[in-house]
């Protein structure tokens, strides 16, 4: 294959087609016509002597050869885009940039207020758009549509950059006159009714099953080590909802300490140490290699890191 005869636009077409697995969506993504994308797919098939995408009852599916090509092509395009990106200084005070951050409810509750204050002080005309995990996919972050994601992550694509923000422990939040305060032990904890709260990762959430310990998360996995389980009365994906429910009902909310500490001065609530050990967890921010050297993005990462350090 003579590389000098290859239209490099075909690599962009291939990358988009393999992400979307749909000719029409890929065409829309690149703002070209559907016939033009169909022609591009035809040329790709001739170039690689492979069907690339095969139509099945479940839609277009990439071939084995296409699956092998995808990370290679993605890496080439990322390197090229990063190399060609203009290297200008970021003038925060003059910027009208919109920063888009995917943040879990926990991350948004703890970080966003101070981050917003810092942005308004140093870059008053910028806008902060906070998205939920259900709004965003890894592809959105990888393609630079979202500046960063701040959450707890177990598995990440190798291409992403990431930075540890902090470690956090757990505590229990209860109504100030909840009788459990008089004798807060593992036994009384297990007899109480609980609020489950969590929302991590990407994509739309699904309903929870109280018996599915592995999907319930850190608190219930920690209890499972003792052969115990708690009585979950309410499931929510919002930390503030969990805290308000604990304040109004005789329910126990076991949640990250930094989220609970937002209500430290609320006389209607009491913060207690969990009556059993729960391993701490880590909060990370991740971003695309496409934005790694962007001056405005570097500035944003610095601001997030500064806020995180203040909150430690």
Secondary structure, DSSP 8 states (H G I E B T S, - for coil): --GGG--THHHHHHHHHHHH--HHHHHHHHT--HHHHHHHHHHHHHHHTS-SEEEETTEEEE-HHHHHHHHHHHHHHHHHHHHHS------GGG---EEEEEE-HHHHHHHHHHHHHHHHHH-TT-EEEEE-GGG--HHHHHTTSSSEEEE--S---TT-EEEEEEEE-EEEEEETT-GGGGG-SHHHHHHSEEEEE---SSS------TT-HHHH-HHHHHHHTTT---EEEEEES-HHHHHHHHHHSSEEEEEEHHHHGGGTT-TTEEEE--SS----EEEEEEE-GGGTT-HHHHHHHHHHHHHHHHH-
